[in-house]
Amino acid sequence: MVLERIGEWSRYLTNPKIEKMLNSIKGKNLEPEYDIKIGYHYPIVEEVLGKDPNEAKKTLEELVSLGILNKYVIVKEIVCSDCGSSSLSLSLACPFCGSRDVYLNSLMEHTPCGSMGIESSFIDSSGLKLCPKCKIEIKNEEIRIVGKWFECKSCGRKLREPKLIYQCRMCKKEHTVEDVKFELIYGYSLNPKVSELLELSMKLVGSIIKVFKKKGYEIELASSVPGASGVNHVFDLLSKKGSEIIGIDFSFSSEGVDAEKVIKFFAKTFDTKMSDKSFLIAYPNLKESARNLVNLYKLKVIEIDSLDKASQILEDKLDSYLEKRDFLKVFRKK
């Protein structure tokens, strides 16, 4: 379910550049432009994210792997098998003698008189198109092309199909069609199933960051904390102020968060000794079995039962928790 992926999305959705880029392609497709030096690239993404073409493509692929973007093939491009450049020139060669002096010839008919011949027989020494039979100048609409074929001027052979030679403009290597490489070029679009959910998750994560930053905390996204077991545990968000660390995880499920999610959260917080300073954000609620475990393990869980009020619920709950912690710190100092 896409709801369950909000935690994975957090480090992308809180990036204002990513948010701007995603909003810019809502309801339309993102397709590349071609540059003779760098090939197909995505200038809008590069500009918004401030990344080079390769890094921009990498980010797009990461968003595809998360289910945020869909991709589709635009073209299968021929590229140099040595350097990978798409800047290739195409020339024709004779498959018999190898000469590059290959040209396209035509059999033509002058329709008013029915005279037929190869293209060169209809052109006089001055370059005018003249019928060899009736000796009058030919108009374009009076010519019918009966057939076409290739010929090699070096060996005189008629060719059904000349040999195709691709030369890389960057490294100068020559290829035949059998030894070039092919690269798939993609267009991207926002996954319609997650469009509304993205907006929601941006608001939720933004609300959490707002509360913690107001209290002087720094935010780290998809960051890890070492456990006593030696395992590094990743939290969707970490809020840090001095030596204090508060962990936040998301668990969203259309059918309610189950016991398995709570057990995993407990194992993580127990191993990192963060049970009393970590929150599980659950939408829309906990299943009964999960709620029993929360009470047993004394975990901190915020249930978001209303999407319309989600931001306010988070702000109120987290603000209350932080104010209580600040009060206890002052009380202990006294």
C-alpha positions as CSV (number, residue, x, y, z in Angstrom):
1,M,0.0,0.0,0.0
2,V,1.3,3.5,-0.8
3,L,0.2,4.7,2.6
4,E,2.9,2.6,4.2
5,R,5.7,4.2,2.3
6,I,5.5,7.7,3.8
7,G,8.4,6.9,6.1
8,E,10.6,6.1,3.1
9,W,9.5,9.3,1.4
10,S,10.3,11.6,4.3
11,R,13.9,12.7,3.3
12,Y,12.6,13.6,-0.2
13,L,9.3,15.2,0.8
14,T,10.9,17.6,3.2
15,N,13.3,18.8,0.6
16,P,11.8,22.0,-0.8
17,K,13.6,21.5,-4.1
18,I,12.1,18.0,-4.6
19,E,8.7,19.4,-3.6
20,K,9.0,22.2,-6.1
21,M,10.0,19.7,-8.8
22,L,7.1,17.3,-8.1
23,N,4.6,20.1,-8.0
24,S,5.9,21.3,-11.4
25,I,5.0,18.0,-13.1
26,K,1.5,17.5,-11.5
27,G,-0.9,16.6,-14.3
28,K,1.7,16.4,-17.0
29,N,4.7,14.4,-18.2
30,L,8.4,15.2,-17.7
31,E,10.3,14.5,-20.9
32,P,13.9,15.0,-21.7
33,E,15.5,17.5,-24.1
34,Y,18.4,16.6,-26.4
35,D,21.9,18.3,-26.3
36,I,24.5,17.2,-28.9
37,K,27.2,17.2,-26.2
38,I,25.5,15.5,-23.3
39,G,22.6,13.7,-25.0
40,Y,19.1,13.4,-23.5
41,H,18.8,15.2,-20.2
42,Y,16.2,16.9,-18.0
43,P,17.1,20.6,-17.7
44,I,14.0,21.5,-15.6
45,V,15.1,18.9,-12.9
46,E,18.7,20.0,-13.1
47,E,17.8,23.7,-12.6
48,V,15.3,23.1,-9.7
49,L,17.6,20.6,-7.9
50,G,20.8,22.3,-8.7
51,K,22.3,19.0,-10.0
52,D,24.3,17.9,-13.0
53,P,22.5,15.7,-15.6
54,N,23.7,12.3,-14.2
55,E,22.7,13.3,-10.6
56,A,19.3,14.5,-11.8
57,K,18.7,11.2,-13.6
58,K,19.7,9.3,-10.4
59,T,17.2,11.3,-8.4
60,L,14.4,10.6,-10.8
61,E,15.2,6.8,-10.7
62,E,15.2,6.9,-6.9
63,L,11.7,8.5,-7.0
64,V,10.6,5.8,-9.3
65,S,11.9,3.1,-7.0
66,L,9.9,4.6,-4.1
67,G,6.7,4.6,-6.2
68,I,6.4,8.4,-6.3
69,L,7.1,8.6,-10.1
70,N,6.1,6.4,-13.0
71,K,8.4,6.1,-16.0
72,Y,7.8,5.1,-19.6
73,V,10.1,4.5,-22.6
74,I,10.4,7.4,-25.1
75,V,13.1,6.1,-27.4
76,K,15.7,3.4,-27.6
77,E,18.8,5.5,-28.4
78,I,22.0,4.3,-30.2
79,V,25.1,5.2,-28.2
80,C,28.9,4.6,-28.6
81,S,29.9,1.2,-27.1
82,D,33.2,2.7,-26.0
83,C,32.5,6.2,-24.5
84,G,28.7,6.1,-24.2
85,S,28.2,9.3,-26.3
86,S,25.0,9.6,-28.2
87,S,26.6,12.0,-30.7
88,L,27.0,9.7,-33.7
89,S,27.2,10.4,-37.4
90,L,25.8,7.9,-39.9
91,S,27.3,7.1,-43.2
92,L,26.6,4.4,-45.9
93,A,29.2,1.9,-47.1
94,C,29.3,-0.7,-49.8
95,P,29.0,-4.2,-48.2
96,F,31.2,-5.6,-51.1
97,C,34.1,-3.2,-51.4
98,G,33.7,-1.1,-48.3
99,S,33.6,2.2,-50.3
100,R,31.8,5.1,-48.7
101,D,30.9,6.4,-52.2
102,V,27.4,5.1,-52.1
103,Y,24.4,7.0,-53.5
104,L,20.7,6.6,-54.0
105,N,19.5,6.2,-57.6
106,S,15.9,6.4,-59.0
107,L,14.0,5.1,-61.9
108,M,11.8,8.0,-63.2
109,E,8.9,8.4,-65.6
110,H,7.9,11.5,-67.5
111,T,4.1,11.0,-67.3
112,P,3.0,13.1,-70.3
113,C,5.1,11.0,-72.8
114,G,5.8,7.8,-70.8
115,S,9.6,8.1,-71.2
116,M,11.4,6.2,-68.4
117,G,15.0,6.2,-67.3
118,I,17.4,6.7,-64.4
119,E,17.5,10.1,-62.7
120,S,20.7,11.3,-64.4
121,S,19.2,10.7,-67.9
122,F,16.6,13.4,-67.1
123,I,19.2,16.1,-66.3
124,D,21.2,17.9,-69.1
125,S,24.7,19.3,-68.9
126,S,23.4,22.6,-67.5
127,G,21.5,21.0,-64.7
128,L,18.0,21.5,-66.2
129,K,15.5,18.7,-66.0
130,L,14.8,17.7,-69.6
131,C,12.9,14.7,-71.0
132,P,15.3,12.6,-73.1
133,K,12.4,11.6,-75.4
134,C,10.3,14.8,-76.0
135,K,13.2,17.3,-75.2
136,I,11.0,19.6,-73.1
137,E,11.7,21.0,-69.7
138,I,10.1,18.8,-67.0
139,K,7.9,20.1,-64.2
140,N,8.1,18.4,-60.8
141,E,4.4,17.4,-61.0
142,E,5.1,15.5,-64.3
143,I,7.6,13.1,-62.7
144,R,6.7,9.7,-61.2
145,I,9.2,7.8,-59.2
146,V,9.0,4.1,-60.3
147,G,11.7,2.7,-58.0
148,K,14.8,3.5,-55.9
149,W,18.0,1.6,-55.1
150,F,21.5,2.3,-53.8
151,E,24.6,2.0,-56.0
152,C,28.3,2.0,-55.3
153,K,30.3,4.3,-57.5
154,S,33.5,2.5,-56.8
155,C,32.6,-1.1,-57.8
156,G,29.3,-0.3,-59.7
157,R,27.2,-2.8,-57.8
158,K,23.5,-2.1,-57.2
159,L,22.7,-2.5,-53.5
160,R,19.5,-3.5,-51.9
161,E,20.7,-2.4,-48.5
162,P,24.0,-0.5,-47.9
163,K,26.1,-1.1,-44.8
164,L,25.4,1.4,-42.0
165,I,28.5,2.9,-40.3
166,Y,28.1,4.9,-37.1
167,Q,31.1,7.1,-36.1
168,C,31.3,8.6,-32.6
169,R,31.9,12.3,-32.8
170,M,33.6,12.2,-29.3
171,C,36.1,9.3,-29.5
172,K,36.0,8.7,-33.3
173,K,35.3,5.0,-32.9
174,E,33.3,3.4,-35.8
175,H,30.5,0.9,-35.2
176,T,28.3,-1.2,-37.3
177,V,24.7,-1.7,-36.3
178,E,25.6,-5.0,-34.7
179,D,28.1,-3.6,-32.2
180,V,26.6,-0.3,-31.0
181,K,24.9,-0.1,-27.6
182,F,21.3,0.9,-27.0
183,E,20.1,3.1,-24.1
184,L,16.5,3.5,-23.0
185,I,15.4,7.1,-22.6
186,Y,12.5,7.7,-20.3
187,G,9.8,10.2,-19.6
188,Y,8.4,10.5,-16.1
189,S,5.0,11.3,-14.5
190,L,3.7,11.7,-11.0
191,N,2.0,8.5,-9.8
192,P,-1.7,9.5,-9.7
193,K,-2.2,7.1,-6.7
194,V,0.2,9.0,-4.5
195,S,-0.5,12.6,-5.7
196,E,-2.8,13.5,-2.8
197,L,-0.9,11.4,-0.3
198,L,2.3,13.3,-1.2
199,E,0.6,16.5,-0.3
200,L,-0.6,15.1,3.0
201,S,2.8,13.6,3.9
202,M,4.6,16.9,3.1
203,K,2.2,18.6,5.5
204,L,2.8,16.0,8.2
205,V,6.5,16.0,8.0
206,G,6.5,19.8,7.7
207,S,4.4,20.0,10.9
208,I,6.9,17.8,12.8
209,I,9.9,19.8,11.7
210,K,8.1,23.1,12.5
211,V,7.5,21.9,16.1
212,F,11.0,20.7,16.8
213,K,12.7,23.7,15.1
214,K,10.6,26.0,17.2
215,K,12.2,24.3,20.2
216,G,15.7,24.6,18.8
217,Y,16.2,21.1,17.5
218,E,18.0,20.1,14.3
219,I,16.4,17.6,11.9
220,E,18.0,14.7,10.2
221,L,16.1,12.6,7.7
222,A,16.4,8.8,7.4
223,S,19.2,8.8,9.9
224,S,20.6,5.9,12.0
225,V,21.3,5.4,15.7
226,P,23.7,2.6,16.9
227,G,22.1,0.0,19.1
228,A,23.6,-1.9,22.0
229,S,23.6,-5.0,19.8
230,G,25.9,-3.3,17.3
231,V,23.1,-2.9,14.7
232,N,22.4,0.6,13.3
233,H,18.7,1.4,13.4
234,V,17.3,3.9,10.9
235,F,14.6,6.4,12.0
236,D,12.5,8.2,9.5
237,L,13.3,11.5,11.3
238,L,15.8,12.3,14.1
239,S,15.5,15.5,16.1
240,K,18.7,16.6,17.8
241,K,19.6,19.3,20.4
242,G,23.0,18.9,22.0
243,S,23.2,15.3,23.2
244,E,19.4,14.8,23.2
245,I,18.0,12.7,20.4
246,I,14.3,12.1,19.7
247,G,13.3,9.5,17.0
248,I,10.2,9.6,14.8
249,D,8.9,6.7,12.7
250,F,5.8,6.7,10.4
251,S,3.5,3.7,10.0
252,F,0.5,4.3,7.7
253,S,-1.9,1.6,6.7
254,S,-5.5,1.9,5.3
255,E,-6.5,-1.0,7.5
256,G,-4.9,0.3,10.7
257,V,-1.3,-0.2,12.0
258,D,-0.8,-3.8,13.0
259,A,1.1,-5.5,15.9
260,E,4.1,-6.4,13.7
261,K,4.9,-2.7,13.1
262,V,4.7,-2.0,16.8
263,I,7.0,-4.9,17.6
264,K,9.6,-3.6,15.1
265,F,9.4,-0.1,16.6
266,F,9.8,-1.5,20.1
267,A,12.8,-3.6,19.1
268,K,14.4,-0.5,17.5
269,T,13.8,1.8,20.5
270,F,14.8,-0.9,23.1
271,D,18.1,-1.6,21.3
272,T,18.9,2.1,21.0
273,K,17.7,2.9,24.6
274,M,15.2,5.4,23.1
275,S,11.9,3.9,24.3
276,D,11.1,7.0,26.3
277,K,12.1,9.5,23.6
278,S,10.8,8.1,20.4
279,F,7.4,8.5,18.6
280,L,5.5,6.2,16.2
281,I,3.1,8.3,14.0
282,A,0.2,5.9,13.1
283,Y,-2.5,6.5,10.6
284,P,-5.5,6.1,10.8
285,N,-5.2,4.2,14.1
286,L,-3.8,1.1,15.8
287,K,-5.4,-2.3,15.6
288,E,-6.4,-3.6,18.9
289,S,-3.5,-6.1,19.1
290,A,-1.1,-3.3,18.3
291,R,-2.7,-1.0,21.0
292,N,-2.3,-3.7,23.6
293,L,1.4,-4.0,22.8
294,V,1.8,-0.2,22.9
295,N,0.4,-0.2,26.4
296,L,2.5,-3.2,27.5
297,Y,5.7,-1.7,26.2
298,K,4.8,1.9,27.3
299,L,5.5,3.2,23.8
300,K,4.8,6.8,22.6
301,V,2.3,6.7,19.7
302,I,0.4,9.5,18.1
303,E,-2.6,8.3,16.2
304,I,-3.8,10.4,13.3
305,D,-7.4,9.6,12.8
306,S,-8.3,12.7,10.8
307,L,-6.3,13.8,7.7
308,D,-7.9,17.2,7.8
309,K,-6.6,17.8,11.4
310,A,-3.4,15.8,11.1
311,S,-1.0,18.7,11.2
312,Q,-2.7,20.3,14.2
313,I,-2.8,16.9,16.1
314,L,0.9,16.5,15.6
315,E,1.8,20.0,16.6
316,D,-0.4,19.8,19.8
317,K,0.9,16.4,20.9
318,L,4.6,17.0,20.1
319,D,4.5,20.5,21.5
320,S,2.9,19.2,24.8
321,Y,5.6,16.5,25.0
322,L,8.5,18.9,24.5
323,E,7.1,21.5,27.0
324,K,6.8,18.7,29.6
325,R,10.4,17.6,29.0
326,D,11.6,21.2,29.2
327,F,9.7,21.6,32.5
328,L,11.2,18.4,34.0
329,K,14.7,19.5,33.0
330,V,14.3,22.9,34.8
331,F,12.6,21.1,37.8
332,R,15.6,18.6,38.1
333,K,18.1,21.5,38.0
334,K,16.4,23.1,41.0
